[in-house]
Amino acid sequence: MEENDPRRVIKKEDGLWAYYFIAQLGNIFARIGTREKFLTPNLYTTLSFLLVMAACVLFAGFRDYWYMIIGAVLINLALAFDCADGQLARLSNQMSKLGHWYDYHSDKIKDGIILISLTIAAYYQTEWIWLFFVAFGTIFFQFLRNITRLNRVIFQLETKGEIKDKKAVEDSKVKSQFMRSFRHSLLFKEADRYFLFTIAIVLNQVAIGLIIYFALEIIFAAVSAAISYKEYARYDRRMAR
C-alpha cells in the first residue's frame, strides 16, 4: 500500500466486522478530517461518546423496537468515529498520550453504559430481574480478563524487557486478510461486542444477546487466567533450577 494512501492507517489486526465495515466507514471520516482542520481526533472521540449516550437513552428510555434499531445504528456509527480518531491521528500526525488516554477510558465507559441500558431494555421486555446479575457478572469477568492480560504484559516487561505476543507473531504469517480478521474476531473485541448487540436488537432478542455476552466473558477470563498461570509457573520452574 502506497505511503500517501489514506487506507494505510486501517488496522489489519482487527475482527471481521471492524475491518470490513466499521474501519472502512471510519476511514471516510478520517479523510474528511484531514481536509477540515476543526475536525480533530479528540473531537471524533467526543462525537463517538455522545452518539453512544444518545443510543443508550433510546435503549433504556424508549425501548420500542424501532427506537432500538436506531440505537443500534448509532452505536455502530459511534464505533466508526472511534476508529476514525486513531486513523486521523496517524494521517495528520496528531498522536498524543492524552488522546490515547481519552480514547481508551471513554471506550470503557461506553462499554458499561451500553450494557446497563440494554439490560434495562431487556428487563422491561422479559421482567427477568436476574438479568442485572448477568450484567454485573459480565462487567466483573470482563474486568478480570483485562486485568489478567495487563498483569501478564507487566510481567513480560519486567522479566524479558519486551511484550511477547504469540498471536501477533502468528498473525504476521497469515497472508489472507479475511483469515487474519477471522482470528481476531475469535477474541471477541469491542467491535465484535457491538456486532453481537446489533444482531440481538435486530432479532429482538436482547436478553439472549446479554446472556451470550456473559458466557463469552467467563470463557475468555478463564482462558486468560490459564495462560497467565502457565507462563508464571514456567518462570518459577526456571528460577528454581
Backbone as CSV, one residue per row, in Angstrom:
resi,resn,N_x,N_y,N_z,CA_x,CA_y,CA_z,C_x,C_y,C_z
1,MET,0.842,-1.191,0.000,0.000,0.000,0.000,0.882,1.247,0.000
2,GLU,0.598,2.229,-0.853,1.443,3.398,-1.002,1.416,4.253,0.251
3,GLU,2.514,4.997,0.466,2.683,5.824,1.656,1.617,6.907,1.761
4,ASN,1.167,7.430,0.603,0.166,8.508,0.621,-1.265,7.987,0.524
5,ASP,-1.438,6.679,0.561,-2.775,6.091,0.526,-3.414,6.223,1.912
6,PRO,-4.550,6.934,2.053,-5.167,7.121,3.373,-5.669,5.822,4.004
7,ARG,-5.801,4.762,3.206,-6.263,3.492,3.758,-5.142,2.725,4.463
8,ARG,-3.935,3.234,4.388,-2.811,2.536,5.035,-2.947,2.549,6.557
9,VAL,-3.743,3.474,7.100,-3.869,3.593,8.559,-4.958,2.680,9.124
10,ILE,-5.648,1.945,8.263,-6.657,0.996,8.745,-5.945,-0.196,9.373
11,LYS,-6.299,-0.502,10.612,-5.660,-1.612,11.323,-6.021,-2.941,10.680
12,LYS,-5.019,-3.706,10.338,-5.258,-5.027,9.767,-5.513,-6.062,10.866
13,GLU,-5.013,-5.778,12.082,-5.191,-6.704,13.205,-6.502,-6.398,13.907
14,ASP,-7.591,-6.666,13.234,-8.919,-6.411,13.798,-9.897,-7.440,13.257
15,GLY,-11.063,-7.528,13.916,-12.045,-8.535,13.545,-12.757,-8.242,12.240
16,LEU,-13.590,-9.171,11.835,-14.280,-9.065,10.547,-15.178,-7.835,10.476
17,TRP,-16.047,-7.658,11.473,-16.961,-6.512,11.479,-16.178,-5.207,11.539
18,ALA,-15.118,-5.195,12.341,-14.321,-3.982,12.499,-13.585,-3.636,11.208
19,TYR,-12.923,-4.616,10.617,-12.072,-4.320,9.457,-12.888,-4.045,8.195
20,TYR,-13.852,-4.918,7.895,-14.537,-4.828,6.608,-15.676,-3.811,6.567
21,PHE,-16.139,-3.353,7.718,-17.230,-2.380,7.695,-16.899,-1.131,8.508
22,ILE,-16.707,-1.303,9.811,-16.544,-0.155,10.694,-15.303,0.660,10.348
23,ALA,-14.165,0.005,10.171,-12.913,0.722,9.889,-12.953,1.409,8.525
24,GLN,-13.656,0.798,7.562,-13.758,1.417,6.238,-14.597,2.701,6.313
25,LEU,-15.692,2.653,7.083,-16.503,3.855,7.286,-15.705,4.897,8.063
26,GLY,-14.977,4.439,9.086,-14.149,5.352,9.857,-13.098,6.033,9.005
27,ASN,-12.575,5.320,8.005,-11.555,5.900,7.137,-12.104,7.060,6.315
28,ILE,-13.387,6.983,5.959,-14.028,8.107,5.254,-14.038,9.337,6.151
29,PHE,-14.428,9.143,7.430,-14.440,10.263,8.378,-13.022,10.803,8.594
30,ALA,-12.042,9.890,8.654,-10.656,10.316,8.867,-10.168,11.173,7.699
31,ARG,-10.521,10.771,6.474,-10.093,11.544,5.308,-10.753,12.923,5.288
32,ILE,-12.014,12.976,5.717,-12.679,14.281,5.828,-11.950,15.148,6.850
33,GLY,-11.523,14.508,7.942,-10.823,15.233,8.992,-9.506,15.836,8.540
34,THR,-8.836,15.215,7.569,-7.571,15.771,7.074,-7.804,17.030,6.247
35,ARG,-9.028,17.186,5.732,-9.341,18.374,4.931,-9.941,19.500,5.761
36,GLU,-10.681,19.130,6.816,-11.334,20.133,7.666,-10.568,20.227,8.980
37,LYS,-9.839,21.303,9.190,-8.910,21.407,10.304,-9.588,21.440,11.674
38,PHE,-10.875,21.826,11.724,-11.563,21.863,13.019,-11.912,20.453,13.510
39,LEU,-11.837,19.477,12.606,-12.087,18.091,12.985,-10.787,17.480,13.509
40,THR,-10.774,17.177,14.776,-9.578,16.625,15.412,-9.872,15.212,15.926
41,PRO,-8.839,14.424,16.202,-9.071,13.090,16.767,-9.882,13.123,18.057
42,ASN,-9.596,14.061,18.949,-10.335,14.142,20.212,-11.788,14.540,19.995
43,LEU,-12.054,15.345,18.956,-13.435,15.682,18.631,-14.180,14.441,18.163
44,TYR,-13.530,13.618,17.366,-14.153,12.360,16.927,-14.429,11.443,18.115
45,THR,-13.493,11.398,19.073,-13.709,10.598,20.274,-14.925,11.101,21.044
46,THR,-15.060,12.419,21.127,-16.204,13.015,21.820,-17.509,12.722,21.087
47,LEU,-17.492,12.829,19.754,-18.688,12.516,18.967,-19.100,11.053,19.179
48,SER,-18.128,10.165,19.234,-18.404,8.751,19.477,-19.096,8.573,20.823
49,PHE,-18.578,9.245,21.833,-19.156,9.150,23.183,-20.591,9.684,23.202
50,LEU,-20.827,10.818,22.564,-22.160,11.429,22.561,-23.173,10.561,21.803
51,LEU,-22.746,9.940,20.715,-23.636,9.059,19.962,-24.042,7.847,20.803
52,VAL,-23.095,7.306,21.559,-23.415,6.180,22.441,-24.403,6.623,23.519
53,MET,-24.211,7.820,24.089,-25.146,8.323,25.102,-26.566,8.437,24.526
54,ALA,-26.658,8.953,23.295,-27.965,9.077,22.646,-28.594,7.704,22.426
55,ALA,-27.785,6.745,22.000,-28.289,5.386,21.770,-28.795,4.773,23.065
56,CYS,-28.067,5.010,24.151,-28.454,4.420,25.442,-29.752,5.017,25.967
57,VAL,-29.992,6.277,25.674,-31.282,6.888,26.032,-32.410,6.185,25.287
58,LEU,-32.176,5.882,24.012,-33.184,5.159,23.228,-33.391,3.751,23.761
59,PHE,-32.300,3.081,24.123,-32.403,1.712,24.634,-33.181,1.657,25.948
60,ALA,-32.768,2.476,26.903,-33.321,2.388,28.257,-34.585,3.220,28.447
61,GLY,-34.688,4.317,27.704,-35.802,5.231,27.930,-37.038,4.949,27.098
62,PHE,-36.850,4.482,25.869,-37.995,4.294,24.971,-38.349,2.817,24.797
63,ARG,-37.318,2.006,24.511,-37.469,0.543,24.487,-38.373,0.019,23.372
64,ASP,-38.888,0.887,22.533,-39.655,0.458,21.371,-38.692,-0.175,20.351
65,TYR,-39.180,-1.164,19.584,-38.310,-1.898,18.677,-37.584,-0.973,17.708
66,TRP,-38.286,-0.026,17.118,-37.664,0.817,16.105,-36.709,1.832,16.728
67,TYR,-36.990,2.247,17.938,-36.023,3.077,18.653,-34.756,2.269,18.960
68,MET,-34.954,0.997,19.263,-33.801,0.128,19.498,-32.958,-0.023,18.228
69,ILE,-33.621,-0.127,17.086,-32.909,-0.229,15.810,-32.104,1.037,15.552
70,ILE,-32.716,2.194,15.791,-31.991,3.465,15.629,-30.788,3.504,16.566
71,GLY,-30.995,3.028,17.792,-29.888,2.969,18.746,-28.759,2.083,18.257
72,ALA,-29.109,0.952,17.636,-28.092,0.049,17.096,-27.290,0.734,15.987
73,VAL,-27.982,1.504,15.150,-27.288,2.263,14.097,-26.329,3.275,14.727
74,LEU,-26.799,3.938,15.790,-25.985,4.973,16.440,-24.729,4.393,17.080
75,ILE,-24.830,3.218,17.722,-23.631,2.680,18.369,-22.604,2.226,17.327
76,ASN,-23.076,1.774,16.172,-22.129,1.402,15.123,-21.513,2.634,14.474
77,LEU,-22.292,3.697,14.353,-21.746,4.963,13.857,-20.720,5.503,14.858
78,ALA,-21.042,5.362,16.149,-20.097,5.778,17.193,-18.805,4.985,17.092
79,LEU,-18.923,3.701,16.798,-17.739,2.851,16.661,-16.895,3.293,15.469
80,ALA,-17.553,3.730,14.402,-16.820,4.223,13.236,-16.037,5.490,13.580
81,PHE,-16.649,6.393,14.352,-15.926,7.582,14.797,-14.778,7.199,15.727
82,ASP,-14.991,6.133,16.504,-13.942,5.651,17.405,-12.748,5.127,16.602
83,CYS,-13.022,4.503,15.465,-11.931,4.090,14.566,-11.294,5.312,13.896
84,ALA,-12.135,6.270,13.543,-11.654,7.445,12.805,-10.697,8.285,13.626
85,ASP,-10.879,8.320,14.966,-9.994,9.188,15.754,-8.543,8.736,15.655
86,GLY,-8.311,7.425,15.773,-6.952,6.921,15.645,-6.415,7.049,14.231
87,GLN,-7.260,6.786,13.242,-6.821,6.900,11.849,-6.451,8.337,11.512
88,LEU,-7.286,9.288,11.964,-6.998,10.695,11.704,-5.715,11.123,12.416
89,ALA,-5.522,10.634,13.640,-4.305,10.975,14.383,-3.059,10.516,13.631
90,ARG,-3.129,9.328,13.022,-1.970,8.813,12.289,-1.791,9.530,10.951
91,LEU,-2.900,9.837,10.285,-2.813,10.517,8.987,-2.277,11.936,9.116
92,SER,-2.681,12.626,10.189,-2.325,14.045,10.358,-1.230,14.267,11.385
93,ASN,-0.627,13.163,11.855,0.453,13.242,12.847,0.012,14.010,14.100
94,GLN,-1.177,13.657,14.609,-1.689,14.296,15.821,-1.759,13.307,16.991
95,MET,-0.938,12.282,16.952,-0.952,11.284,18.017,-0.444,11.896,19.323
96,SER,-1.113,11.562,20.429,-0.727,12.112,21.730,-1.098,11.137,22.833
97,LYS,-0.395,11.232,23.955,-0.700,10.407,25.121,-2.080,10.750,25.671
98,LEU,-2.411,12.043,25.687,-3.720,12.458,26.191,-4.835,11.884,25.327
99,GLY,-4.646,11.929,24.010,-5.652,11.387,23.105,-5.845,9.900,23.298
100,HIS,-4.736,9.172,23.492,-4.822,7.730,23.737,-5.547,7.453,25.043
101,TRP,-5.224,8.208,26.090,-5.894,8.049,27.392,-7.397,8.331,27.271
102,TYR,-7.733,9.413,26.605,-9.132,9.810,26.431,-9.896,8.737,25.661
103,ASP,-9.313,8.251,24.594,-9.955,7.232,23.762,-10.172,5.944,24.552
104,TYR,-9.143,5.489,25.253,-9.213,4.226,25.984,-10.278,4.277,27.080
105,HIS,-10.258,5.319,27.888,-11.175,5.387,29.021,-12.618,5.671,28.588
106,SER,-12.792,6.454,27.535,-14.155,6.665,27.043,-14.729,5.371,26.483
107,ASP,-13.875,4.531,25.886,-14.325,3.224,25.390,-14.859,2.366,26.538
108,LYS,-14.144,2.359,27.663,-14.564,1.550,28.802,-15.880,2.053,29.382
109,ILE,-16.049,3.367,29.436,-17.307,3.937,29.935,-18.455,3.579,28.994
110,LYS,-18.200,3.675,27.697,-19.234,3.339,26.711,-19.658,1.883,26.829
111,ASP,-18.690,1.005,27.011,-18.985,-0.425,27.179,-19.972,-0.644,28.325
112,GLY,-19.684,-0.023,29.461,-20.522,-0.215,30.641,-21.907,0.366,30.483
113,ILE,-21.989,1.564,29.899,-23.289,2.224,29.762,-24.173,1.498,28.750
114,ILE,-23.585,1.027,27.660,-24.369,0.252,26.691,-24.922,-1.002,27.342
115,LEU,-24.074,-1.698,28.089,-24.503,-2.927,28.757,-25.652,-2.654,29.723
116,ILE,-25.531,-1.613,30.522,-26.569,-1.294,31.504,-27.875,-0.902,30.816
117,SER,-27.795,-0.066,29.790,-29.017,0.393,29.109,-29.714,-0.759,28.396
118,LEU,-28.943,-1.665,27.798,-29.553,-2.822,27.143,-30.155,-3.782,28.171
119,THR,-29.530,-3.867,29.334,-30.083,-4.705,30.404,-31.429,-4.148,30.878
120,ILE,-31.523,-2.837,30.998,-32.795,-2.200,31.371,-33.861,-2.505,30.321
121,ALA,-33.479,-2.371,29.035,-34.419,-2.655,27.954,-34.870,-4.111,27.985
122,ALA,-33.916,-5.026,28.199,-34.249,-6.453,28.233,-35.132,-6.789,29.436
123,TYR,-34.889,-6.119,30.542,-35.720,-6.361,31.737,-37.173,-5.968,31.477
124,TYR,-37.390,-4.839,30.835,-38.760,-4.416,30.548,-39.438,-5.327,29.520
125,GLN,-38.631,-5.971,28.689,-39.194,-6.915,27.721,-39.569,-8.240,28.385
126,THR,-38.748,-8.675,29.342,-38.901,-10.027,29.889,-39.326,-10.073,31.354
127,GLU,-39.049,-8.976,32.093,-39.246,-8.916,33.550,-38.361,-9.936,34.275
128,TRP,-37.211,-10.259,33.688,-36.238,-11.155,34.323,-35.273,-10.301,35.143
129,ILE,-35.507,-10.189,36.432,-34.686,-9.340,37.287,-33.247,-9.835,37.351
130,TRP,-33.059,-11.149,37.173,-31.708,-11.710,37.270,-30.798,-11.267,36.131
131,LEU,-31.356,-10.601,35.115,-30.514,-10.074,34.039,-29.533,-9.028,34.564
132,PHE,-29.914,-8.347,35.660,-28.993,-7.363,36.237,-27.789,-8.052,36.871
133,PHE,-27.972,-9.263,37.388,-26.857,-10.039,37.903,-25.978,-10.512,36.750
134,VAL,-26.602,-10.818,35.617,-25.845,-11.184,34.414,-24.977,-10.010,33.973
135,ALA,-25.557,-8.796,33.987,-24.806,-7.603,33.597,-23.636,-7.365,34.543
136,PHE,-23.891,-7.493,35.851,-22.818,-7.323,36.831,-21.727,-8.369,36.614
137,GLY,-22.125,-9.617,36.379,-21.154,-10.681,36.138,-20.337,-10.432,34.885
138,THR,-20.976,-9.888,33.850,-20.267,-9.575,32.606,-19.193,-8.536,32.852
139,ILE,-19.556,-7.470,33.572,-18.581,-6.427,33.891,-17.430,-7.005,34.716
140,PHE,-17.772,-7.854,35.686,-16.751,-8.452,36.554,-15.768,-9.303,35.754
141,PHE,-16.298,-10.200,34.925,-15.409,-11.108,34.195,-14.646,-10.379,33.088
142,GLN,-15.245,-9.333,32.514,-14.509,-8.540,31.529,-13.350,-7.817,32.209
143,PHE,-13.601,-7.274,33.411,-12.523,-6.635,34.166,-11.442,-7.656,34.510
144,LEU,-11.860,-8.837,34.936,-10.900,-9.889,35.289,-10.048,-10.269,34.081
145,ARG,-10.688,-10.394,32.938,-9.965,-10.717,31.706,-8.937,-9.634,31.380
146,ASN,-9.353,-8.359,31.476,-8.460,-7.255,31.128,-7.308,-7.112,32.111
147,ILE,-7.599,-7.239,33.406,-6.539,-7.059,34.398,-5.550,-8.216,34.365
148,THR,-6.036,-9.413,34.042,-5.129,-10.562,33.907,-4.175,-10.347,32.746
149,ARG,-4.714,-9.858,31.646,-3.888,-9.555,30.477,-2.882,-8.449,30.800
150,LEU,-3.332,-7.405,31.494,-2.442,-6.304,31.851,-1.301,-6.786,32.748
151,ASN,-1.626,-7.609,33.747,-0.593,-8.132,34.637,0.413,-8.998,33.888
152,ARG,-0.073,-9.730,32.889,0.826,-10.569,32.094,1.786,-9.701,31.273
153,VAL,1.267,-8.598,30.733,2.118,-7.671,29.975,3.184,-7.060,30.887
154,ILE,2.783,-6.635,32.089,3.734,-6.070,33.053,4.801,-7.100,33.423
155,PHE,4.351,-8.339,33.636,5.287,-9.422,33.966,6.305,-9.629,32.851
156,GLN,5.844,-9.614,31.605,6.748,-9.812,30.479,7.759,-8.673,30.369
157,LEU,7.300,-7.450,30.611,8.207,-6.306,30.549,9.243,-6.367,31.665
158,GLU,8.822,-6.815,32.846,9.740,-6.890,33.990,10.769,-7.992,33.834
159,THR,10.371,-9.114,33.246,11.267,-10.271,33.175,12.028,-10.380,31.860
160,LYS,11.444,-9.865,30.781,12.078,-10.014,29.468,12.389,-8.688,28.793
161,GLY,11.792,-7.615,29.306,12.022,-6.307,28.708,11.242,-6.077,27.435
162,GLU,10.364,-7.001,27.081,9.546,-6.867,25.877,8.253,-7.645,26.047
163,ILE,7.259,-7.270,25.242,5.969,-7.960,25.275,6.003,-9.076,24.238
164,LYS,5.837,-10.299,24.701,5.836,-11.447,23.795,4.397,-11.806,23.451
165,ASP,3.964,-11.373,22.286,2.592,-11.626,21.849,2.622,-12.730,20.790
166,LYS,2.362,-13.950,21.236,2.413,-15.100,20.333,1.438,-14.936,19.175
167,LYS,0.254,-14.367,19.458,-0.754,-14.228,18.412,-0.298,-13.236,17.339
168,ALA,0.383,-12.170,17.757,0.874,-11.189,16.788,1.880,-11.831,15.836
169,VAL,2.730,-12.700,16.381,3.703,-13.413,15.545,2.988,-14.332,14.562
170,GLU,1.978,-15.038,15.063,1.222,-15.939,14.199,0.472,-15.167,13.123
171,ASP,-0.096,-14.001,13.491,-0.830,-13.181,12.525,0.073,-12.704,11.390
172,SER,1.316,-12.406,11.721,2.247,-11.905,10.706,2.513,-12.950,9.618
173,LYS,2.249,-14.214,9.925,2.464,-15.291,8.962,1.221,-15.561,8.113
174,VAL,0.093,-14.967,8.507,-1.158,-15.191,7.789,-1.271,-14.172,6.658
175,LYS,-1.326,-14.633,5.435,-1.353,-13.740,4.276,-2.760,-13.214,3.981
176,SER,-3.770,-14.032,4.214,-5.143,-13.642,3.900,-5.683,-12.687,4.963
177,GLN,-6.152,-11.493,4.527,-6.743,-10.545,5.469,-8.006,-11.113,6.097
178,PHE,-8.775,-11.850,5.323,-10.006,-12.440,5.868,-9.674,-13.383,7.022
179,MET,-8.694,-14.249,6.843,-8.346,-15.191,7.902,-7.757,-14.474,9.110
180,ARG,-6.981,-13.413,8.851,-6.423,-12.641,9.965,-7.548,-11.991,10.774
181,SER,-8.512,-11.412,10.069,-9.641,-10.786,10.758,-10.510,-11.818,11.468
182,PHE,-10.658,-12.968,10.839,-11.435,-14.049,11.462,-10.800,-14.471,12.781
183,ARG,-9.486,-14.597,12.791,-8.778,-14.983,14.010,-8.977,-13.944,15.108
184,HIS,-8.988,-12.678,14.721,-9.189,-11.625,15.726,-10.639,-11.579,16.214
185,SER,-11.578,-11.921,15.355,-12.978,-11.971,15.787,-13.192,-13.012,16.876
186,LEU,-12.372,-14.058,16.852,-12.475,-15.102,17.873,-12.091,-14.595,19.251
187,LEU,-11.432,-13.420,19.318,-11.047,-12.825,20.591,-12.162,-11.965,21.188
188,PHE,-13.259,-11.776,20.424,-14.429,-11.043,20.912,-14.038,-9.650,21.411
189,LYS,-13.532,-8.844,20.493,-13.107,-7.487,20.809,-14.309,-6.535,20.801
190,GLU,-14.011,-5.243,20.961,-15.075,-4.241,21.092,-16.060,-4.275,19.929
191,ALA,-15.562,-4.264,18.706,-16.456,-4.255,17.543,-17.296,-5.523,17.480
192,ASP,-16.734,-6.645,17.925,-17.489,-7.903,17.927,-18.632,-7.845,18.941
193,ARG,-18.398,-7.152,20.064,-19.477,-6.964,21.046,-20.584,-6.101,20.453
194,TYR,-20.211,-5.043,19.746,-21.211,-4.182,19.106,-22.004,-4.973,18.060
195,PHE,-21.298,-5.840,17.349,-21.981,-6.667,16.343,-22.984,-7.604,17.012
196,LEU,-22.584,-8.210,18.141,-23.498,-9.073,18.900,-24.724,-8.284,19.354
197,PHE,-24.515,-7.076,19.887,-25.630,-6.240,20.316,-26.560,-5.936,19.140
198,THR,-25.970,-5.627,17.988,-26.764,-5.270,16.808,-27.637,-6.438,16.365
199,ILE,-27.055,-7.620,16.292,-27.816,-8.806,15.893,-28.929,-9.089,16.901
200,ALA,-28.622,-8.980,18.189,-29.628,-9.233,19.229,-30.781,-8.246,19.128
201,ILE,-30.471,-6.986,18.827,-31.513,-5.960,18.700,-32.373,-6.221,17.473
202,VAL,-31.737,-6.511,16.348,-32.482,-6.760,15.109,-33.422,-7.957,15.275
203,LEU,-32.956,-8.989,15.968,-33.773,-10.189,16.189,-34.738,-10.035,17.367
204,ASN,-34.652,-8.864,18.035,-35.497,-8.585,19.201,-35.274,-9.622,20.309
205,GLN,-34.013,-9.999,20.479,-33.625,-10.986,21.489,-32.472,-10.429,22.332
206,VAL,-32.707,-9.251,22.903,-31.643,-8.573,23.638,-31.207,-9.391,24.851
207,ALA,-32.148,-9.996,25.551,-31.812,-10.790,26.734,-30.885,-11.946,26.368
208,ILE,-31.177,-12.620,25.268,-30.326,-13.730,24.823,-28.935,-13.219,24.475
209,GLY,-28.880,-12.058,23.824,-27.592,-11.466,23.490,-26.765,-11.176,24.731
210,LEU,-27.409,-10.686,25.783,-26.710,-10.389,27.032,-26.184,-11.669,27.694
211,ILE,-26.972,-12.716,27.634,-26.546,-13.996,28.217,-25.346,-14.553,27.450
212,ILE,-25.364,-14.444,26.112,-24.228,-14.905,25.304,-22.981,-14.094,25.643
213,TYR,-23.161,-12.790,25.778,-22.050,-11.901,26.150,-21.443,-12.333,27.483
214,PHE,-22.296,-12.605,28.457,-21.860,-13.040,29.788,-21.063,-14.345,29.695
215,ALA,-21.597,-15.305,28.953,-20.929,-16.606,28.823,-19.566,-16.467,28.159
216,LEU,-19.483,-15.631,27.128,-18.206,-15.445,26.429,-17.163,-14.791,27.330
217,GLU,-17.587,-13.834,28.154,-16.629,-13.181,29.050,-16.105,-14.153,30.109
218,ILE,-16.958,-15.062,30.575,-16.488,-16.095,31.511,-15.410,-16.949,30.848
219,ILE,-15.670,-17.362,29.608,-14.723,-18.213,28.884,-13.396,-17.494,28.681
220,PHE,-13.444,-16.234,28.222,-12.212,-15.505,27.939,-11.443,-15.172,29.210
221,ALA,-12.164,-14.890,30.304,-11.483,-14.644,31.576,-10.755,-15.900,32.046
222,ALA,-11.402,-17.058,31.885,-10.790,-18.330,32.284,-9.571,-18.646,31.415
223,VAL,-9.681,-18.418,30.118,-8.552,-18.679,29.212,-7.381,-17.755,29.533
224,SER,-7.682,-16.480,29.775,-6.632,-15.521,30.099,-5.916,-15.915,31.394
225,ALA,-6.693,-16.352,32.389,-6.107,-16.793,33.664,-5.237,-18.032,33.454
226,ALA,-5.686,-18.955,32.628,-4.927,-20.185,32.367,-3.607,-19.879,31.666
227,ILE,-3.634,-18.932,30.719,-2.398,-18.543,30.020,-1.405,-17.932,31.004
228,SER,-1.915,-17.060,31.884,-1.046,-16.430,32.881,-0.471,-17.469,33.833
229,TYR,-1.312,-18.374,34.290,-0.847,-19.434,35.207,0.275,-20.236,34.566
230,LYS,0.099,-20.603,33.313,1.112,-21.402,32.614,2.420,-20.633,32.486
231,GLU,2.325,-19.343,32.160,3.532,-18.540,31.979,4.255,-18.307,33.299
232,TYR,3.491,-18.010,34.364,4.115,-17.785,35.672,4.747,-19.076,36.211
233,ALA,4.047,-20.199,36.057,4.569,-21.484,36.541,5.849,-21.858,35.810
234,ARG,5.909,-21.622,34.509,7.109,-21.910,33.741,8.276,-21.048,34.216
235,TYR,7.986,-19.798,34.499,9.028,-18.889,35.001,9.551,-19.344,36.366
236,ASP,8.624,-19.729,37.269,9.029,-20.183,38.607,9.890,-21.431,38.521
237,ARG,9.528,-22.352,37.653,10.329,-23.585,37.495,11.730,-23.260,36.990
238,ARG,11.809,-22.312,36.064,13.114,-21.928,35.532,13.975,-21.250,36.594
239,MET,13.358,-20.436,37.442,14.094,-19.742,38.503,14.537,-20.703,39.610
240,ALA,13.783,-21.804,39.768,14.100,-22.764,40.843,15.280,-23.665,40.500
241,ARG,15.687,-23.701,39.249,16.782,-24.592,38.854,18.133,-24.093,39.368
